[in-house]
Amino acid sequence: MTGWWSRRSVAGKVELYTRWTFHLMAPVELLALGGVPLNREQRGDLGAGATLGLLAWVVAHAALCAVVASRGLDHTSGTRVRPVRLAVALAATTALADVAVTGLWAAGALSDGSLVAAFTVVTSVFTTGALVLCVDRVRHMLGVVAGVAVAAGLPLVLFGRVPEGLVTLAGVLLAGGGYAAACGFSSWLLRVVQELERSRDLKARLAVAEERLRFGRDLHDVMGRNLSVIALKSELAVQLARRGRPESVDQMVEVQRIAQESQREVREVVRGYREADLRTELEGARGVLDAAGIDCAVDAPALDLPDGVQSALGWVVRETTTNVLRHGDARRCVITLRRTAAEVLLTVENDGAAGVRDGAGAPGRTGSGLAGLRERLGAVGGTLEAGFADPHSFRVTVRVPPAVPERTGTRQEKETVA
């Protein structure tokens, strides 16, 4: 149960909490009004058929309010259109029920007038809350409260019960206004949280897209000119060869030289992309996480480390940052770098534990995730530990010897790229 809740995003948690809060309003209404038709002293001379009808109306009204509230929250979340027909049906049936109950009291079928007023006020208050969830603007919410209050008090006035009508009107305005304010605030809060969640996802996607554009731009700058020259010289060599000119060999030698030079430049571009610089990755992690709304604290003094160790630690920072963005539900991330005589210690800890449990280090993802990081760290004699510091915190701990000479891991990457 705890894992099911912790795996949800912040917006998902707020939406689920809000929905179940309004779902619980239906049992509250049933408890408040369900016993009214069954009380002999309160219902007076009301027959069995009318008693069951009044009880059925209480149940139907509670269910209709729950449905309208749910559809209103769907509209707030952007998954459904505004439930106009359901809202009109709820308002109309509530008004008709107010008229019917008031008529029964005026006719003497219901003997307790205060109970009739309470019945009218309670159903009107729950109606007000459900209808408010279907509108967006504050002035429309105020109009809903005023309209429902008038619809509740007017039948009493028309039947000659002016004091009771005014009391009912005031009761709906006060209680319904308070309940409407709570419903409107819940709807607004849900909308804001969902918008923040979408903005956070968009910022993370933009950060990834920016890196892809950088790599594509660098590759285009390197290859564009050289490929154009190769195409022109190849065409020239073909023309010279058709004419039997020996200069065609010189042109093809030049094509070969340019192709080899292009291959070397591509290796450098890809190597720069695949070999992470530790300081750059630390600053990049801080910027990307801050942009995504995650408080990132970096405590990492400048250390003189071998290139292979810097690259491996930079990859750890890059991959763990990606995991926090893609898999976790973190609000804070702390990156710490320390050096002792025996080791260099890097820790990355965040409070979005659930998502990391599900996504990071999945088996079979060679070259990515925590398994890929262990391979990279193994090339420089390092180790990686990942686990929960507490039920809500996930920590990645990396230990690397401080004076490891350049191993073959980076060279093997270069050869693989070649």
N, C-alpha and C positions, 0 to 999 in steps of 0.2 A: 504493500500500500504506500509506504514511504517513497520507494523508488518510482512508482507510478506518478506520484505528485512531483518529486524532484526532477523528473525528466521533462516536465513541461516548462515552457519559457515563461518569463515574467508576465507577458501579455496573456498567455494561456492560463496561468494561475489566477490572474485577476478576473478573466472572463468566467472561468469555472466557478470561482467564489461568488461572483455577482449573479450568475444564473441560478445557482442553488439557493442563494438568499431569497430570490424572488419565487422560486419553486416552493419554498417553505411558507410563503404567504398564504397559499391555498389551505393547508392544514390549520393555519392560524384563524382564517376566516371561518372554517368549518367549526372549530372549537368555540369561536365567539358567538356564532349564530345558529349552530346546528341544533341546539336544544330548545330554541325559542318556539318552534311550531309544536313541539311535543309537550310543552308545559300547559297543563289544563287551565290553570288560573290566568295565564298570560294570553292564551288564545281565545278564551271566552267560549262563545257559542259556535266557534268555527267547526265545521263538520270534518269527518275523517278524510274525505276527498280533497277538501281545501287544505287540510293540514299536510297531507302528503304532497300536494302541489307546491305548498310553500317550502317544505323541506327539500323537494326536488330542485326548486329554484335556487336555494342556497348552494346546493352541490353544483348545479350547472353554472352559477355565477362564479364560484371559486375556480372551477375548471376553465371557464372562458377567460377570466382574468389571467390565469397562468399561461394560457396559450398566447394571448395578446402580448403579455410581457416577454415571453420567449421570442415571438416574432419581432417585437420591437428591439430586443437586443441583437437579433440577427441583422436587422436594418442598421443598427449602430456599428456592427462589425463589418458591414458591407457584403454580407453573404446573401441577403434577401432584399427585395424591394420593401418599401414601407407598407405595413399591413393596414391599408386604408379601410377595406371592407370589414375586416374583423373589428377594427376600432369603432367604426360606425355601428356595427351590430351590438357591440358591448354597450356603447353609450345609449342606444335606443332601447335595448332590453332593460337596462338599469332604470331609465326614466319611466318606462311602462310599469315596471315592478313597483317603483315608488308610488305611482298613481294608484295601482291596485291595492297595495298595503294601506295607503291612506284612505282609500274608499272603504276597505273592510273595517277600518277603525271608525270612520264616520258613520258607517251603517250599524255599528255595535257588534260586529262579528269578532273584533279584537277589542278586549276590554282595557288593556293597559296602554295608555297613550304614550307614556314615557318610553315604553319598550318599542312602540312603533317608530318613534323618533330615533331611538338608538339603532333600530334595524335599518332605517333609511340612511343614517349617517355612516354606519359601518360599511354597507355595500357601496355607498358613494365614495368613501375614502379609498377603498381598494380599487374601484373603477378609475379614480383619479390617478393613482400610481401607475396602473397599466397603460392608461392613455398617454401619460407624460413620456413614457419610454418610446412612444411612436413619433414624437416631435423633436425638433432639434433646437429651436430658438427659445429663449427665455420668455419672450412675450407670448409665444404660442402656449407655453406651459402655464403662464398666468391665465390665459384665456380658457384653458382646459379646466383649471381649478374653479374659476368663476362660473363657467357654464354648468359644471356638475353641481355646484352649490345651488345655483338657481333652479336647476331641474329637481333637486331634492326638496327644497323649501317651497316651491311654487304650488305643488298639489295641496299641501296643508293650507296655504292661504286661500286657494280656490274653494276648499271645503269649509271655509270659515274658521279655521284654526290658525289665526294670525300669530299669536304669541309662539305657539309650537313651531310654526313655519319659520319665524325669525330665529328661534333657537337652533333649529335644524340648519338654516342657512349659515349661521355663525359657526356652528360645530363643524360643518363640512369645510368652511373656509379655513378654520384654524387647523383641524386635524388633517384635512386633505392637503392644505398648503404645506404643512410640515412633511407629510409623507411624499408629496410631489417634489419637494426640495431634495429629499434624500434620494429619490429615484432619478431625478435629473442630474444630481451630482454623480451618482453611480454610472449613469450613461456617459456623462462627459469624461469621467476618469477612465472608463474603459476605452473610449475613443482616443484619448491622449496616449495611454499606454500602448495601444496597438500602433499608433502613428510613430511613437518612439521606437518600437520594435522594428517597424518597416524601415525607418531611417537608419537604424543600426545595421540591419542586413544590407541596405543599399551602400552604406559607407564601406563595409567589408568587401562587397563585390567590386566597388570602384577601386579599392586598394589593389585587389588582384588584377583587375583590368589594366590599371596603370602600369603594373610591373610587366604584364604581357605586351603592352604597347612599347615600353622601353626596350624590351628584348627584340621585338619586331623591328623597331626603328634602327637599332644598332645593326641588326643583321642586314637590313635593307641598305644602310649606308655602306656597309662593307662589300656586299655582293653586287649591288646595282651597277656601279661603274665598271667593276672588273668583268662582269658578265657581258656588258655592252661591248667592251673592248675585245673580249674573246669572240663574240659573235661577228664583229666586223673583221677581225684578223682571219678568222676561219673562212669567211666568205671570200676575202682577198686571196687566201692560200688556194681555195678551190679554183678561182679564176686563173691564177698563175699556173696551177698544175694543168689545167685544160689547155693552156697555151704552151706547155712544155718549158716554162721558165723555171730555172733553178732557185729563184728567190722564194718559191713556195715552201721550200724546206725551212728557210730562215723564219718565215711567218709562222709555221707550225711549231718551231722551237720557241718562238716568242709566246705562242698560245700556251704551250706547256709550262713555260715559266710563270705566266700570269695565273694559270690554274693552280700551280703549286703555291704561289703567293696567296691566292684566295683561300686555299685550304688552310694555310697557316693562320690567316686572319680570322677565319671562322672558328678555328680551335681557340683562339684567344678570346673571342666574343663568348663562346659557350663556356670556356673555363671561367671567365669572369662571372658568368651567370651561375655556374654550379659551385664555385668556390666562394663561400660566404665570408665576408669580412666581419669580425666580431663587433667592432665599434659601430659600423654601419648598421648591422642587424639590431644592435641594442637601441640605437636611436630610431630605427624604423619600427621596431616593436612598440616603443613608447608612443610614437606618432600614430600608428595604426590603431592601437588599442584605445588611446585617448579619443581618436576620431569616432570610434565605435561606441563611445560612452562607457568604457571600462577604465577605471582608475589604475594607471600603471606606474609603479614605483621601481626605479632602476638604481641599484646600489652596486656600481661596478667601476672601481678605479682602473686607470690605464695600466696595463701590465705588459711587460716585454715577453711575449710568448712566441714560440716557433710558428711558422706559417701554417703548418699542418694542424697544430693545436688550435690556432685562431680560427681556421676554417671549420674544424669539427665543432667547436663551441658555437660559432656563428650559425651553423646548421641546426644545432639544438635550439637556439633562440628562435630561429625562423619557424621550425616545425612546431614547437610548443605554442608559439604565438598563433599559428594557423589553427591548431587544435582548440585554443581558447575561443577564437572567432567562430569556427565552424561547428564545434561539437558542444561547447559548454554554455552555461548560462551565468557567466561570471560577472561580478560587479567590481572586482579588484584583482589585480595581478601584481606579484612582487618578484623581481628578478635580482638575484644577489650573486656577485662574483667575488671569490676570495682566493688568495694564494698563500700556501704554507710551504715549509721546506720539503714536504713530502708530496704535495699534490696541489692541483688547481681545482677548486670546488665551485660549481655553478648550480644554483637552485632556481627553479621557476615554479612558483606556487600560485594557484588561483582558487577562488571560492566557487567555481562552477563545476563541482565534482561530478554531477550526474552525467553531463554530456561527454566528459572525458572518459568516463567508465564505458560508455557505449561506443565511442568512436575511435579513440586513440589506440594505436598499437594493435590493430586488428590482425589476426593471423593471416598469413598469405599475402600481405602487402609489402613485398620486398622492395626496398629502396624508398619507402615512405612510411610515415608513422614512426612509432617508437622502435619497431624492429629495424627499420632502415637507419635510424640514428645509432643503434647499437653496432651496426656494421661499420658505419663511418668512424665511430669512436674506437672500435677494435683496431683500426689501422694505426692509431696513435697510442695504443695501450690504455685506453680509457674504458670506463664502465658507466652504465646508466641504470638507475633505479627509479621506478615510478610506482606510486601508490598513494593511499589516502593518509594525509596528515591527521585528519579528523573526519567525521561523517560528511562534512560539507566542504572539504578542502582537498585538492589534488596537488601533489608535489612531484616534480621531476628533479632528481639529484644526479649530477654528472661529476665524476672524479677522473682527472687526467694527470699523468705525471708532468711536472712543470718543465722538464728539460729533455723532452723526447725529441730526438733528431727526426728530420723529415723522413717519413716512412714511404712505402711504395703505394699507399692507398691513393694519394693524390696523383702520383704518376700513372697508376693504373686507370684512373678516371680519364687522364689525358689520352692515354693510348686507346681507351674505349671510344672516346669522342672521335679520335683520328680514324 
